[in-house]
Amino acid sequence: MKELYGVGILFFYFFKWPFIFGLPILYNTGLEQNIILDILWLYCLFLILKDFYTFYIRSQEKKKD
């Protein structure tokens, strides 16, 4: 499971932001619902939330020092 998580982070590092904003635009322009794309969108959202969380934790640690 750890390897799958690591590969996902490397693959989606550059892909997550365009995918998060691009998929809803594609759905609004006529793309039919696709469960795989929805799962990938949720995974990208999870990675973005994780990035914000780690940024917040690191900024809190720097304030303590």
C-alpha positions in Angstrom: 0.0 0.0 0.0 2.9 2.3 0.7 4.3 1.9 -2.8 1.0 2.6 -4.4 0.7 5.8 -2.3 4.2 6.9 -3.3 3.7 6.2 -7.0 0.4 8.2 -6.9 2.1 11.2 -5.3 4.9 11.2 -7.9 2.4 10.8 -10.8 -0.1 13.4 -9.5 2.5 15.9 -8.3 2.2 17.9 -11.5 -1.2 16.6 -12.6 -3.4 17.3 -9.6 -4.0 21.1 -10.1 -5.0 21.0 -13.8 -7.1 17.9 -13.1 -9.0 19.4 -10.1 -10.0 22.5 -12.1 -10.3 20.8 -15.5 -12.6 17.9 -14.8 -15.5 20.0 -13.6 -15.1 22.2 -16.7 -15.2 19.1 -18.9 -18.3 17.9 -17.1 -20.0 21.2 -17.7 -19.1 21.1 -21.4 -20.7 17.8 -22.0 -18.4 15.0 -20.8 -20.4 12.0 -19.5 -19.9 10.9 -15.9 -17.0 8.4 -15.5 -16.4 6.7 -12.1 -12.7 6.3 -12.7 -12.2 10.0 -13.4 -14.3 10.8 -10.3 -12.1 8.5 -8.2 -8.9 10.2 -9.6 -10.5 13.6 -8.9 -11.1 12.6 -5.3 -7.5 11.3 -5.0 -6.2 14.6 -6.4 -8.3 16.5 -3.9 -7.0 14.3 -1.1 -3.4 15.1 -2.2 -4.1 18.8 -2.3 -5.6 18.7 1.2 -2.6 16.8 2.5 -0.3 19.4 1.0 -2.2 22.2 2.8 -2.2 20.2 6.0 1.5 19.6 5.9 2.2 23.3 5.1 0.0 24.3 8.0 1.9 21.9 10.4 5.3 23.1 9.2 4.3 26.7 9.6 3.1 26.0 13.1 6.4 24.3 13.9 8.4 27.3 12.7 6.4 29.6 14.9 7.3 27.6 17.9 11.0 27.9 17.2 
